[in-house]
Amino acid sequence: MLTIYSPTKYHADLAAVIAREERLGELVRLVDYLEERPVPSALNLVVRDDAIHPLLDWFDVLPPYLLAEKLPLTPAYLLALLFARLNNYERVYHYLADLDPALNHELDVYNRLQHGLTIDPGDLGSSLEHFDEYRLMHNHAVVRHYGVEKADHEQTKYFYLEALELAPSPEYRAYTARQFGTLLMDLGEVADAIRVLQVGLASAESPEGKTALRHTLCQARMQTVAEPFDQALLTTLKEDLWQVLQTYERQNRPLETALILLDAGTICHYDKSWSEGLGYLSRAIGLLEGLEVPELLADAFLRKGTLLFSWAQSGNPQFYRKAAEALHQAARTFTRERSPLIYADIQQHLGLIYAEVPDEAKKKGMWAAVSSTAFQEAMTILTKEAHPQQYATVCNHYGNALIKYPAAKLTDNVEKALYFYQEALQLRPAATMPRERSLTLLNYLEGQWQLGMPEDAFDAARVAEMQAKAEEIIAISPDPSLVEEARNHLDKLDLLKAAYA
């Protein structure tokens, strides 16, 4: 539904113009802007002082391309703007092609941005006669950001920076800052994105602008979350996401609400607030099931499955089966053909789950076979040559699973686990991946203990290797808890050497 906010003195004339187009009145409502505050969305217009005023679009209804601050209040201009918002560009052309070719071109840019079509930035400078310098800079940045296949990112940054300098008000500065921050996130320049978005949040004057900036800032900060987790950052994210969530729920925005719930569930996963996180993700799934967004729904099931898996690993094995159910739901959309990398990640999670799922002893061999099949499926996609780091992760996880399998008649599962740990260690250098290498080294040491020592002989070479690996953890690990585990292994090795002395 489109809304026109205006003093009541305009309502009769506006209604008459709208009535010229069959059934358009069913899609447009007229509101006294003295009784209801205009909502800053591309679906809304303000009519006052004998002019049409487009509003900033904080609801992301249309691409973030700025029209002139005011346009002539005539039937042709009004109907063209309404039809542009209804995505009927044939009627836009009908009204503007001869009357105002420049505005017709601007609305065509909207259309092309909205549908992912390529735009030549060279058109903007000569054809957008309505624009002041700020809007011209902002739109040059937006067109290069969203409408050019191989844009010069430094040039795009330049136009955004110029627009920030020229912004006619704090609210416009905030609007540009949000788009600039999004570009920087896309380029992986997250620290700069956070700084720009903080400027935008401080500049925003409207509650809608503050909410949009706060949400985008949360998205940027989410990209900085990594182990070991910064508890202060997690707390800040939970508080900000909760604030945005409450606003989106009041505004009845189910898709945006679901996206916030997904992020909140993920933060709770990191924070080990299992029950709270599961509640958020279940609410997100309920909302997404009513919308036609299959990939987002599958992502919600994937997040639910991984949260339940982590919860199960934290001493609640009853959640393994529910985790598997959620992951299988995700795999219906994230198939091997459509999303091979996500599919492979699902398979390795299933491999870990089936290695630990509680069941009677006689079924453990069956679950081990299912688990092994899942890992092997993942490794056909995440190969050592094509995806070395993901391959290392699968090897590490497969090793952990093999150690939990029941004893096999034809192979030694622990020996196989040690092989896969060695495969992972080859691809996890101490200089760049000290934490990941330390975790795999600890897994390797645990596997060596499970392999056991011969009763009648002291394997000095093997003990020396284990000691070297434990000492390496102490030397490289950034995590004190991992260093403590390594010291415990050294103590056990000292006791072993003493027993054979």
Summary of the structure (lengths in Angstrom):
residues: 501
radius of gyration: 29.5
end to end distance: 85.1
largest distance: 102.7
contacts: 1607
relative contact order: 0.04
helix: 68%
strand: 4%
